[in-house]
Amino acid sequence: MYSLTFLIFASFAFALVLTPLIRNLAHRWELVDRPDHARKLHTSPIPRVGGVAIVFSYLLSFAALLLLPLSAVHLIRGGLPLVARIAPAVLLVFALGLWDDLRNLKPWPKFLGQALAAAMVYAAGIHVQGFAGFALPAWVTLPATIFWLVLCTNAINLIDGVDGLAAGIGVFATATTLLAALVQHNMDLALAVAPLLGCLLGFLRYNFNPATIFLGDSGSLVVGFMLGCCAIIWSQKSATILGMTAPLLALAIPLLDTALAVVRRFLRGKPIFTADRGHIHHRLLDRGLTPRRVALIIYGGCGLFAGLALLMMNGGFQGFVILLFCVATWIGIQHLGYVEFGVAGRMFVEGAFRRHLNTNIALKVLQERLSDAATPDDCWAVIQDSAKDFGFQTVDMSLAGRVYHYRNGGCPERSWLIRISLSSADFVELTREFDTPAEHSVVAPYADTVRRTMEAKLVSFPSRRAAGAAG
């Protein structure tokens, strides 16, 4: 036990000493993050290579322990194979993050490198074996392990937007994992996570608001990747049938923030990798809270979920823990006031999703029927049928020298008038009353479908071919 204590205090001391040294070198070499007054709100350039201090402090703490004449050193050496197995993958993630800090690595090479590191961990025998009491088939464990590790790696990176936030979340997650390892008598896991706890505590001295150094990708990616690895090891030794559920709770806030970001961007039709100001900490800042208060509030949430994760290890409280987690998550999301989820929820309740689906199906059917039409009369039959379905009162069409009319009542004075020009002589003109109750209530997509399909068919009609030959 005193060896673990030594690892924590040694890594803490190394981080306290190395972090300001790295910070000063970064200033000298211009390795800084400059404010942009949009997403980066710090007022002066701040070094962004804090991961260098984290990694060196972690390694030096083990070196210091092995050099001491402690009676338990032989036990420590017995646990080091686990650290040694994940070390190459961690160093690869560190190299990717440092490269990104120095050269701005693009997203896809970064993701591929993280996936390779995750595969290396899998090859070292660290696998996601199941979730929520269900064992995964052998062929699923590799993609599940890669997905989990890449998710954790980027979750910590994405939430690193306020001074001390990612490092503080890492402190709660590592402390929770260390306590779980001690309860499980899992010395390998305790040895892997104890120095990380000390590193983060020492680094937080300089990273908490007002920060003088940032984790950078070299730090946040490494912390996320190591926490993901430790979560898998925790689940492999877990006595609870829920496996990965307890480790997931320990990382609940960064994982939830990542999930919300993906869903928000999907609902808005934006690329998933697009940066925005919709993360949890941004929403709290927009409510007028200071960065320090935002960090402390999220620390409180981390403390709550850490307690639930440890309580989850007691088999008698699993149902209560899951219920409490779901209620707390729902209340938190409601208070953050995401417009996307409110609108999507109302659309679902009011049946707008079903109507939108029916509209797209009807447009696809319209396109296919128009494409199959062989003559102008066939096209008119399709247009006339669809006009009724989409709520148009009148349709006038001129196509290949023929003129067609359709009337279904209505008030021309209170109508939309849409003219779809197909050529200098051919057109489709439709009217539709304002606020017409119809199953399919779109106008522009209908007009666009008709235009695209009919323009392609014009050249195939006999009168058009004849006109082309005469020209």
N, C-alpha and C positions, 0 to 999 in steps of 0.2 A: 504493500500500500504506500509506503514511504517513497518507493521508486516512482510511482505515478505522481505523487506530490512533488517530487523533485523535477519530473518532466514538465509539470505545469509551471512551476516557479522558474525553472531554467528557461523555458521558451518565452515566458513572460518577460524575464530580464533581458534576454537577447532581443526581443521585439522592441523593448523600451530603448535599447542602445542603438540597434541597427536602423530603426525607422527614421530618426532624425538624420542619420548619416546618409541614408538613401535619399531622403527628401532634399538635403543640401546638394548632393551630386546631381539630382534631377533638375534642380534650379540652374545649376551651372551649365548643364548640357541641354537646357531648354526642353526637357521632357515633361511638359506641363499641359494641363487642360485649360484652355482659354475660355472665358465666359462669352456667351452669345446673346445674353439678355432675353432668351426665349425659353429653352429647356435648361440651359446651364446658367444658374442664377448667382453663382459666386462672383464676387466683385473683382478678383485678381487672379492671375494664373496660379494654378495649384498643381504640384507634381501628381502624376497619375500612375506611378509604377510601384505602388505599395505592395503588390504581390511579391516583389523581390525580397522585401523584408520578411514577409510571412514565410516564404519557402526556406530562406536561409535560417531563420530562427527555428523552424521546425526541425531541420536537419541537424543543426548545431546542438540542439537540446539532447538528441540521441547520442551524438558524439561525446558530449560532456558526461552523460550517464554511464556510458560504456567505459570511460576512462577512470571512473571512480571505483575504489576498492569496496564495493558494497556486496554483502552476502547474497543479495537477490539478483545480481547481475546475470547469473546463469539462467535464471527464469526469464529475465528480460530478453536475453539472446534467443530463448526458445520461442518467444512471441514475435520476434522481428521478421521471420519469414513472411508473415501477412503483410507487413509494411513493405518488405522488399518486393512482394508480388505486385502490389499496386503502384510502386514507385515509378516504373517506366511510363505507365499511362498518365500518372499525375504530372510527371515532367513534360510529357508531350502536350498536355493541356496548358501547362504553364508557358511553354514555348509559343503555343498558338496565341495565348493571351498577351504575352509580351510583344510578339510581332504585331498584334493588333494595336497595342498601345503606342508602338513606335511607327508603324507604317499603315495603319487603318486597313486591316485585312477585311476582304469582302465576306458577306454572310455565308455563302455556300462552301467555300474552302474551310471556313471555321467549323461549320457543322460537320463536314466530312472528316475533319481532323478529330473532332469530338467523338464521332461515331467510331473511328478507328481506335481511339483510346478506350472507349467502352468495350469494343470487341477484345482488346488486350486484357481488360479486367475479366471478361467472361472466360477467356482462355486460361486465366490464372485461377479459375475455379469459383469465382464469385458470381452467382446467378440469382436472378429473380425467379423463385420457384413456385410462387402462388400468390393469390390475393383474395381477401375476404373468405378464407376457408376453402378455396378451390385451388387444387394443385394444377399447374399449367402443364400441358403436354410438352414433351422434351423439345419438339421442334419450335415451340413458341418462346422458350426461355431466352434464346439469343436475341430476337427482336425486342422482347420485353425488357431485357437488361439494357440494351442500347437505348431504347426509348426512355427508360427511367433515368439513366445517367445523363443523357443529353438534356432531358427536361430539367433535372435538378441543377445542372451546370448553368443553364441559361436563366432559370428562375432567379437565382441569386444575382446574376448579372443584370437582369431587367429591373429588379427592385432597388438597385444601387443608384438611387437618384436624390437622396438626401444625406447630408453629413452623418456618418455613423450608422446609417440604417442597415446596410448589408452586413457590416461587421458585427453589429449588435444582434441581428437576427442569427448570424452564425454562432455567436456566443450562446444564445439560448438553445439552439439546435445541438451544438456540441456538448453542452452541459447536460442536456436531456439524454443524449446518446451515451455519455459517460456514466450517468446514473443507471441507465438501463443495463449497460455492460457489467457494472458492479453487482447489480441485482442478479444477473444471469451468471455471474462468476466467469465472464468471458474476458480473460486477460488479453487475448489478441486484439479484440475490439477496443478495450480500454487503453492499451498501448498506442493504438493508431490514432485515437481521438484526443487523448489527454494533452499532448503538446500543441495540438491545433487550438484547443481552448485557451492555453496560455498565450499563444501567438496573437490570437484575436483580442484578448484582453489588453495585452501590451500595445497593440496597434491602435486600439480604440482610444487610447490616451491622446493620440494625435489626429484621429479621424472624426471624433465627435465634434459637434458644432461648437465653435467655428473650426472646421477642418483645416489642417495645414498640409495634408497629403490624402490622396484618394487611393482606394484599392486598385482601381484600374481593372481592365480585363485580366491582367496577369494575376490579380488577387481574387476577384469575384468568381472567375471561372474555376480556379483551383479550389476555392472554398466550396462552391456548389458541387463540383465533381467529387471531392473527398466526402462531403456529407452524403451524397448519393451512394457512394461505395459503403460507407459506414451503415447507412440505412439497410442496405441489402444484407450485410453481415449480421446486423441486429435481427432482421427478420428470419435469417437462417437458424438462429439460435433461440428464437422466440418460443415460449411455451404456449402462447395463445394461438388458437386456430386462425386468427385473423391475419397472421403473417405480416404483410407490408402495411397494414392499416395503422399500427402504432407509429412506425417511423414516418408515415405520411403525415400524421397529425403534428409531429415535431417540425415538419417543414410546411405546414399548412398555409401560412400567409404568403410566402413567395410563390408556392405552387398555385394558390388561388389567384394571385395577382396575374400570373402568366396565363392561366385559363381565361380570366376575364378579358385580358388584352386580346387573345386570339378570337374569342367570341365577338367582342366589340368590333374588331376590324373586319371580321367576316360579315356581320350584320350591316356594316357601312360600306361593304364592297371594296375595302382597301387592302393592299398587300399586307400579309401578316407581319412582315419584317419592317414595316413602316413605323418610325418613331412617332410618338404622340404624347400628349399631356393628359392621358386618361388613366394612368396607373393610380393605385390606391393612395400613394403619398402625394401625387399631384392633386387628387380630389380633396384631400385634407388641406393642402396648401391653399387651394382655391377658396376654401371656406374661411380663410383669414388666419389659420394657425401658423405659428412660427415653425421653421425647420426643426428646432429642438423639441418643441411640443409634439410635432408629428412623429418624430423618432420615438419619443417616450410613449405615445399612444400605441404605436405599432409594437413596441417592446411589451406593453401590457397584453396585447393580443397574443404575442408569441408565448408569454408566460402562461396564459390561460391554456393554450393548445398544448404546451409542453406538459402541463399538469395532467391534461386529458390523456396525452400519450402514455405517461407513466401509469395513470389509473387504468388505462386499457390493458396493461400487463396483468391486472387482476381479473381473472375470467368472469367474476360475478358482476362486473360493471360495464361490460361491453355494450349492451343495448342502450344503457343510460348515456354512456359517453358519445355514442354515435348520434343519438337524439339531441343531446346538448350541443354537439358540434354543428349539426345541421341548423338548429335554431339560431345559434350565435352567428353562423355564416349568413343566413337569410337576413337577420336584423342588420348586420354590418353592411351588406350590399344595398339594402334599402336606404340606409342613412347616407351612403355615398352618393346617391342620387344619379345613377347612370341613366341617361335619357334612352339609350339604345334598348335596355332591358325593359323599361317601362312601356315604350311603344310596342316592342315585340310581344310583351305580355298581353297588352290590350288587343293587339291584332289577333293573337291566338284565341283569346276569350271570345272576341266578336266574330270569329270565323273568317277573318281577312286572309289568313294563310290558305284556307281551303278555296276561297274565291280566286285568289291569285293563281293557285295551282290549276283550277278549272279554266281560267283565262288562257294560261299558257298551253294547256291541252287543246283548247278550241282553236287557238292560233296555229298550232302545229297541224291540226286536222285541216284547217282552211288552206294552209300552204300545200299540203299533200294533194288535196282535191283540185286546187287550181293547177298544180303541176301536171295532174293526170288529164285535165280537160283538153280535148282535141280540137274543138271549134269555138268560135266566139259565143255561140248559143250555150255550149257547155259551161264556159266561164261565167256567163250571165246567170245560169241556174245556180252555180255555186255562190256567186256574190249575193243573189237574191235571198238564198237560204240563210247565209251568214248574217245578212243585214237584220233579219228578224231576231236572230239569236243575240246580236250585240246591241240591240235597242235602237237601230236607225229607223227613222220614220219614212224617209224618201231616199231613193237612189236613182241617179241618172248616169248612164254609161254610153260612151261612144267608143266603139272598138272595131277596127278593120272595116270601116265604112258602114257599120250598123249602129243604130241608136236604140237604147233600151230605157224603159222607165218603170219605176216601182213606187207606189204610194201606200202608206199605212197610217193615214191621218196625221195628227200632230199639229202644232202651232208654229208656222214658219217664223213668226216674230220672236219666239223665245227658243231659238235653236242654234246649235253649232252648225256652221257650214264648212265642210271639208272638201277641197278639190284636190284630187290626186292626178297630176299630169303624167301621162305615160309617153306621149310624144306631142308633136305640134297639133295633131288632130284627135288623138285618143286621150280619154280621161275617164275618171270615175268621180262623181260628185255625190256627197252624202250629207244629210241633215239629221241631227239628233237633238231632241229637246233637252234643255238644262235639267239636271237632277232626274234623268230618266231611270226608273227602277229596272235594273236588268242584271242578270246573273253575271254577265261579262261587261264591265263598265269601263273598258279602256278604249281610247280613240286613236291615239298616236301609234301604238303597236299594231293595231288593226290596219291603219293606213299604210304603215311601212311594210307590212307583210304583203298587202295587195300590190303595192308599187313594185317591190322586188320581184315577186313571182310573175306579174303580168308583163313587166318590161322584158323579161327573159323569154316570154312566150310570143310576143308580137311578131318576131321574125319568122315564126313557124306557120302563121296563118296564110292561106292561099293568096289573099289580096296583097299582102305585104311582099310575098315572093314575086308576084307578078309585077308590082311596082318596081322592085329592085331589078328585075330583068329588063323592064322598059327603060330604066335609067341607064 
